[in-house]
Amino acid sequence: MKKILLTGCNGQLGRAIQKEYGDTVEFIRTDMIEGEGITVLDISDLEAVRALCKEQAPDVIINCAAYTNVDGCEKNEDAAYSANAIGPKNLAIASREFGAKLIHVSTDYVFDGKGALGRPYEEDDTPNPISAYGRTKLAGEKFVQEEAKEYFILRTAWLYGDGHNFVKTMLKLSETHNEVSVVCDQVGTPTSAVELSKMIHFLEPTEEYGIYHATCEGNTNWADFTEAIFAKKGLSTKVYHVTSEEYAAMNPNAADRPHYSILENAHLKKVTKDFSMAKWEDALDVYLANM
């Protein structure tokens, strides 16, 4: 049976991947927090990564571990670099040394989000991050490219799943607020962890290596996304549309976010016509129905 070393197994994507594969593979489940059936692994520790790979001999390594608190990264870039850059580097080294494929999850934040191209970002477009989170994730991508032999880098965006996320935050706010203020001038694509796990499962057995954009189809902004969430749940909570500048005035310590964050899954569409990501509205319907 195929063995997959899964980092960040308790995160939204880690959980979705385990459900997607079910019992068809043997998972080596790792995370920073101890739990039943979980091996505690700090991916920034190269020797710890090597030791586990030597012991378990995984066929595939899927890296879902990351420091994803965007504002937290801004305050502590060293810690973010350790998790988002050094960690992937170590996994890439181990994947090469022990003959495992590496699947590494990255982000739309590697781009500046200025929309200067006048179209969605494709995989070959030049990254230019504007935040500590984006800088450290881009560094991780580069390390994977330099150190790994067989790798997939999947850039996703606006991810939600089984765990703390934007959808649940908005629904929670609706329980105690008649109105909420949400940014309306940042556009992107809400992406379900379930859909991303399907793409990972599709690509993993192949040898179509490289960088992929991996988001649901279509796009929206945060305020319209919130209105869609409320409408689909039959809620009457009003959504006030505010600009990024207005939001920054209310939250002065917030890191810069890309205004234009739409990714085109161009590489996936070149590789196959047998698989595509769902429209974001359809993926949201499935998520809300199964909460």
N, C-alpha and C positions, 0 to 999 in steps of 0.2 A: 504494500500500500504506500502511496506517495506520502512523504512527510513534509509538512509545511511549518516552518518556524514563523510564528506570528507575533510581532511586537505590538504593544499597545492593544492587547487583546480585549481589555475592558472598555475601550473607547467605542464611540458610535460606529465607526467603520469596522473595527475589530469584531464587534458583535455581529454586524451584518454579514461579514465574510464567513464567520462560523456557521451562521444559519444558511447561507447560500450553498456552502459545500456539504453541510450536514456530516454524515458519517462516511463519506466517500474518500476522505483522506485522514491521515493522522496528524493532528495539530500539536505542535510544541508551543503551548500558550505562555507568553511572557508579558510582564508588565512591571511597572515600578512599585506597585503595591501588592503585597502578599495576598494570596487567596487560594481557595481549594483548586487544585490542579493547575496552579499557575507558578511558573518559575520566575522569581524576581531577577530582572536583568536590567542593568544600566548600560544602554548601548553606547554611552560615551567612554566606556571601559573596554578597550580593544581586547585585552587578555581575557576578560570575562566572556566577551562575544566569541572569541576563538575557542575557548574551553567548551562552551555549550555546543558550538557547531561540531567540534571534534567528537564530543560525546554522543550527539544526536544524529549527526550526518543528514541534515535536511536536504531535500531535493530542491526546495524553493524557500526563499525568505521573503515575507511580505512585511514591509515596514509601515505600520500605522502609528508609530510613536512619534510625538512631536510636542513642542511647546507652542500651543496655538492661541494663547491669550495675547492678542495683538497689543493691547495697552501694556500688559505685563512685560512683553518683549522689549518695549520701548524703555522701560525702567530698568531692565536687567538683561542687556543684550548679550553679556557673557554667558549667562545661563541658557539663553535662547540659542546661542551659537553652539554650545555644547550638545544640546538636544537635536537641533535642526541641521547642523552641519557636521560636527564630529561624529555624532551617532550614525548617520547615513554613511559617512566615510568608513567607519569601522565595519559596518554590515557589508559594504561593498568589498572591502579587503577580504573579509571572511568568505563572502560568496565566491570570490575568485579562487581563494586558496582551497576551498572545500568543494568546488564544482557545483554550486547551487545557483539557480536563477534568482535574481533580485527584482522585486517589485517595490518601488519607492513612491510614496504619495506626496505630491507637492501642491502648489497653490497658484491661483491667479494673481496673488500679491507680488509675484516676481516681475510684474509689469507696472508701469507708473500710472496706468488708468486714465491717461489724458485723452485717449480716443483720437490721437493725431492721425492714425492710419485711415480713419473714416470707415472702418469695418471691424468685425471681431478679430481678436488676436489668434493667429495660427502658430503652430509649434515652432516654426523657423523664425518668427519675429524676435527682435532683440529685446531681452529683458532689461528693465530699468526700475528696480524697486525703490519705493519712497518711504519705507518703514523698516524698523529693525526686524520685524517678522519676515518681511519680504527679502531683506538682505540675507538673513540667515538661511532661509529656505532655498534661495538661489545658490548659496555656497554649498548647501547639501547636494543640490542637483549636479553641480560641477564636480564635486568629489565622487559622486556615483559614476559619472561619465569617465572620470580619470581612472578610477580604481576597479570598477566592475567589468566583467567580460560579457556577461549576458544579463541585460537589465531592461526593465520598463520603468520609465518615469511618467507618472500620471498626475497631471495638474488638474485639480478640481476646484470648485468654488461654492460658497454659500451652503455648506454641507449640513444636513440635519439627519438625525436618526434616533436610535435608542440611547438617550442620554440628554444632557443639558444642551439646548439649542434654541435658535431664534423662534421657531414655531411654538415650542412649549412656553417660552418666555412671554410671547404675545398672548397666548391663551390664558396664562396665569394672570397677566395684567388685566385681562378682560373681566376676570372674576371680581376685581375690586375697583376698576376704573370704568367710567362711562365713555372716556375718550383717552386716546394715546397719541403722542407726537412721534412721527417716524420720518426718517430722512427720505426724500423723494428724488434727489438728484444723483444717486449712485445706482447705476444699472448693472445687472449681472444675471446669472441664472441659478436659482435655487436648485440644489442637487440632492437627491435622496441617497443616503448611504446604501440603501437596497439596490438602487440602480448602479451605483459605482461598484458595488461588490459583484454585480453581474458582469460588468465590463472586465473586472480583474479576472474573474473565473473564465471568461471567454479568451482573454489574451494569454493567460498563464501557460497553457499547454503549447502555445505556438512559439515560433522563433522570429516573430516579427518585432524585433527589439527596437528600442528608441524612446523618444519623448512623445507622449500623447496628451491631448486635451481631453478631459473626461467630465463633462457636465451634461445635465439634461438639456433637451432642445428648447429653444425659445429664450426669451429674456423678459425681465421686468425690473422694477425698482423696489426698494424696501417697503415703501408706503403702500404701493399697489399689491405687493406680496402679502402684506398684513391684511389688507382689505379682502384679498382672496381667501386667506385663512379664516377670517371672521365670517365671510359669506358662506363658505362651505360648511361651517359649523353652525350656521343659523344665528349668529351673534349680532347684536345691534351696536356694539361698541364703535364709536366714531373714530376715524383715523385722521389726524391733522398732518398735512404734508409740510415738512420743514426742510430747509436747505442744510447742506453740510456746515455752512458757516453758522447758522442758527443753532445747530446741534453742538458745534464746538463751543459756542458761547455758554451753553448750558452744561457742557462737559469739557472744561478747559484742559484736562489731562489726557484726553483721548488722542491716540495716534492718528496720523493721516491715513485715510482709506482711499483706494482707487475710485475715481468717479465712474470710469468706464471699465467694466470687468467682464465683458462678454468674451467667452472663448469659443472658437470654432473647432469642432472635433475633426479637423481635416485629415489627420493621419489615419484615424480609425476608418474614415470613409474611403480612403485610398486602399486600405488593407482588405476591407470586406464589405459586402452588402448583406451579409447574413446576420449582422448584429448592429443595433443602434440604441442609443440612450432614449428613454421615454421623454415625451414633452413634460415640462416641469409641472404643468397643471395636473396632468394625469398621475404623475408620481406623487404629488401632494394628496390627491384623492385617496390613493392606496395607503399612504402613511396615516392620514387622519382616520381612515376606516379601521386601521389595525392598532391604534394607540391603546 
